[in-house]
Amino acid sequence: MRAELTPSAILPADHDVAILVGRAFVPAFAGPAPVLARTDGLYDLSAIAPTTSELFARDDAVAAITAAMGTAALPKLAALDAALANSDPAERDAGAPWLLAPCDWQPIKASGVTFVASMLERVIEEQARGDPARAEATRRAITAVIGDNLARVVPGSPEAAELKRVLVEGKAWSQYLEVGIGPDAEVFTKCAPLSAVGVGADIGVLARSTWNNPEPEIVLAVAPSGRTVGATLGNDVNLRDFEGRSALLLGKAKDNNASCAIGPFVRLFDDRYGIDDVRRADIALNVTGEEGFVLDDVSSMAKISRDPLDLVKAAMGPEHQYPDGVMLFLGTMFAPTKDRFAAGQGFTHAIGDIVRVSTPTLGTLVNRVDHCHRIEPWTFGAAALARSLSRRGVL
């Protein structure tokens, strides 16, 4: 995978005009630092803000970064190509910097069932009770009842309420349809602050899972005020068999060691890039297996059923505050059904899969799949970060 971790492969197409914020583990600091990513290197943003959560909370973050470019206020920590290459844990030099997920204190939240295609797959998981062998027959049966009319239904509208009545009478209603077209969006906690992995890292699935998939998404960086300040890419890895057995197993299906990847960098909103660019983005997914299997697909944010800013309002506001801001996954329309190992059983990951999530304005997030218990455990938490910042005198 190291060969794919190059600036030309990872950076956005217009990286020369983008404000790209990340985090790097810096061995000399015995901890992480927020960084500005430029083609020639990673530059330490600690003088502007010691953490990305504090940086994203600043009203003048873009102006402060722009003013400091090319000055001693932003010292260079590493060459970008070297730090990217060192982000592959299989070939890491522990004495040199590597990239992390571009978030720290922020809780990591996720929006579920925000696209019709993946909403139907959630219903299928539920009806198949997590058994991939029953998925295709269940898919045909559910589609026969529901059809494709859900794409035209506005969540929470009178039309949605009437459709619910009809589906309940037809015994085709589901908890996933409730959050897909009902008045209340599904927003759940994906994982704890600091637990997400970044570009180049291994991502994990449980060894007990036999039906799982990547969930490529755009992730919004949201300030404590509720203002959306930037966007990046994410992989909300999901275990379909666990969630299909019971929605109460959502935590087990979603939150495991290294099961959340975010990166490569948060692109801050400015006069060149903003929320409208998020709304019209196309997200590409590529999975390449060691046995030669290839899965390619593209989804359009234009097909999302709830506006991204409406999802932000559902996550935080007068009824729920986040003093460190949040990172919010916007949901995915991907629930791959391409057969991999047996006819009619659809897709599931294999160890060694390389997963690429990309869009031209945000770059590419690339990770390799392994079992959770074989991936380096998460040990650098909130206390470790506080100690590191204190030792450096940047708190």
Protein Blocks (a to p, Z undefined) as FASTA:
>chain_A
ZZmmcfklmmcfklmmcccddddddfklopacdddddfkbccdfklmombfklmmmpmkl
mmmmmmmgopaklccfbdfklmmmmmpmklccfkbccdddfbfklccdddehkbfklmmm
mmmmmmnnopaklmmmmmmmmmmmnmmmlmmpcghiaklmmmmmmmmmnopacfklmmmm
mmbdcdddfbaehkaccehiacdddfkbcbdcddddddddddfkopafbdcdddddddfk
lmmmpmklmmmmmmcghiaccdjbdcdddfkbcfklmmmpccddddddfkopacdddddf
klpcbdfklmmmmmgcjklccfkopaddebjabdcfbdfkbghkapaddehiacddddfk
lopaddddddfklpccdfbdfklmmmmmmmnopZZ
